[in-house]
Amino acid sequence: MSDEKPANQSIAQLQQEIEAARGRLAVTIDELTAKAAPRALLQREKDNAKARFAAATKTPEGDLRTERLAAVAGAVIVVLVVRCMLRRRGH
């Protein structure tokens, strides 16, 4: 089957099709503009960060991944201790 229009299509029908295409294009442009807005981009990045944090700290069942949280807490403590030791050494 071909997408060609009949040769006897009226000017009014063509104008209607053009107006309908313009309307669809306007909607598409509005959607793209909304998606590209700085606030929308920022909100998407926030949502992605929250989802990654939840995936890293919780199991699919919703339980906390205590081994990961303990590892992060341990690393933070080590960094703080080393920092304090370096400060004392410098004085």
C-alpha positions in Angstrom: 0.0 0.0 0.0 1.2 3.5 -0.8 1.0 6.6 1.4 0.4 8.8 -1.6 -2.7 11.1 -1.6 -5.2 11.0 -4.4 -4.6 13.5 -7.2 -8.1 15.0 -6.8 -7.5 16.0 -3.1 -9.0 19.4 -2.6 -7.1 22.5 -1.5 -9.2 22.7 1.6 -8.2 19.1 2.6 -4.6 19.9 2.1 -4.9 23.0 4.2 -6.6 21.0 7.0 -3.8 18.4 6.9 -1.2 21.2 7.0 -2.9 22.8 10.0 -3.1 19.4 11.8 0.6 18.8 11.1 1.4 22.3 12.5 -0.6 21.5 15.6 1.2 18.2 16.2 4.5 19.9 15.6 3.7 22.7 18.0 2.8 20.1 20.7 6.1 18.3 20.0 8.1 21.5 20.3 6.4 22.4 23.5 7.2 19.0 25.0 10.8 19.2 24.0 11.1 22.7 25.4 9.6 21.5 28.7 12.0 18.6 28.8 15.0 20.9 28.1 14.1 23.5 30.7 16.8 23.9 33.4 14.3 23.1 36.2 13.2 19.9 34.5 16.8 18.8 33.9 17.6 19.5 37.6 14.5 17.7 38.8 15.4 14.6 36.6 19.0 14.6 38.0 17.7 14.8 41.5 15.3 11.9 40.9 18.1 9.9 39.3 20.4 10.6 42.2 17.7 9.5 44.7 17.1 6.3 42.8 20.8 5.5 42.6 21.2 6.1 46.3 18.1 4.0 47.1 19.5 1.2 44.9 22.9 1.3 46.6 21.5 1.4 50.1 18.5 -0.9 49.9 17.8 -4.4 48.6 15.0 -5.0 46.1 12.9 -6.1 49.1 13.4 -2.7 50.8 15.8 -3.8 53.5 18.9 -1.8 54.3 22.2 -3.0 52.9 24.0 -2.8 56.3 27.3 -4.1 54.9 27.5 -1.2 52.4 26.4 1.4 54.9 29.0 0.0 57.4 31.7 0.1 54.7 30.9 3.8 53.9 30.8 4.7 57.6 34.1 3.0 58.2 35.7 4.9 55.2 34.4 8.2 56.5 35.8 7.4 60.0 39.2 6.5 58.5 39.3 9.7 56.5 38.4 11.8 59.5 41.0 10.1 61.7 43.7 10.6 59.1 42.7 14.2 58.7 42.9 14.8 62.4 46.3 13.1 62.6 47.6 15.3 59.8 46.4 18.5 61.5 48.1 17.6 64.8 51.3 16.7 62.9 51.3 20.1 61.2 51.0 22.1 64.5 
